[in-house]
């Protein structure tokens, strides 16, 4: 069965094409819930009008579904609380000059 750490590792393959960093480092993954073979990912985007939303949802499903024991993947976008650069990892802040 997949763990939260396994899912986070898979989600590190979801890249923001404008910033060139992954969603985990950017602090855009708000929650991961695992129940049996189902994984639910709650994520945000850098802005509500971000055009990559459908691409992100597709990538989340693709990468997480490859994990052993995962039978289904759901994802939900939220803007509560709104994303801010403070949510980024220290490495991401350094890479982007924050």
C-alpha positions in Angstrom: 0.0 0.0 0.0 1.2 3.5 -0.8 2.1 5.9 2.0 1.8 9.7 2.1 5.6 9.9 1.5 5.2 7.7 -1.6 2.4 9.9 -2.9 4.5 13.1 -2.2 7.4 11.5 -4.2 5.1 10.8 -7.1 3.7 14.3 -6.9 7.2 15.7 -7.2 6.9 14.9 -10.9 4.1 17.4 -11.3 5.9 20.5 -12.5 4.7 24.1 -12.8 5.8 24.9 -16.4 6.2 28.6 -15.8 8.2 28.3 -12.6 10.0 25.0 -13.5 9.5 23.6 -10.0 7.4 20.8 -8.7 4.1 21.2 -6.8 5.5 19.7 -3.6 8.4 22.2 -3.4 6.1 25.0 -4.3 3.8 24.2 -1.4 0.8 23.6 -3.7 -0.1 20.2 -2.3 -2.5 21.0 0.6 -3.5 17.4 1.6 -3.1 13.7 0.8 -5.6 11.2 2.2 -5.2 7.5 1.6 -8.1 5.1 2.3 -7.6 1.6 1.2 -6.6 1.7 -2.5 -8.0 5.2 -3.0 -5.8 8.3 -2.8 -7.3 11.8 -2.6 -5.1 14.8 -3.3 -6.0 18.4 -2.4 -4.0 21.0 -4.2 -3.9 24.6 -5.2 -2.6 26.7 -8.0 -0.5 29.8 -7.8 -3.5 31.9 -9.0 -7.2 31.1 -9.5 -7.0 31.9 -13.2 -4.0 29.6 -13.8 -4.5 27.9 -17.2 -2.7 24.7 -16.2 -5.4 23.3 -13.9 -6.6 20.5 -16.2 -3.0 19.5 -17.0 -2.2 19.3 -13.2 -5.2 17.2 -12.5 -4.2 14.8 -15.3 -0.6 14.6 -14.0 -1.7 14.0 -10.4 -3.8 11.0 -11.6 -1.1 9.7 -13.9 1.8 9.7 -11.4 -0.1 8.7 -8.3 -1.9 5.8 -10.0 1.5 4.3 -10.9 2.1 3.6 -7.2 1.7 0.0 -6.0 -1.6 -0.6 -4.3 -3.3 2.5 -5.7 -6.6 1.6 -7.3 -8.1 5.1 -7.8 -7.0 8.7 -7.5 -9.1 11.7 -6.9 -8.0 15.3 -6.9 -9.6 18.5 -5.8 -8.4 22.1 -6.3 -8.9 24.6 -3.5 -8.0 28.2 -3.0 -8.7 28.2 0.7 -6.3 29.3 2.1 -4.9 31.1 -0.9 -1.4 30.1 -2.0 1.4 32.5 -1.2 5.2 32.2 -1.7 5.6 31.6 2.0 4.3 28.0 1.4 7.3 27.1 -0.7 10.2 25.0 0.6 13.4 26.8 1.4 15.0 25.2 -1.7 12.2 26.6 -3.9 12.4 30.0 -2.4 16.2 30.0 -3.0 15.7 28.9 -6.6 13.2 31.6 -7.3 15.1 34.3 -5.4 12.8 34.8 -2.4 
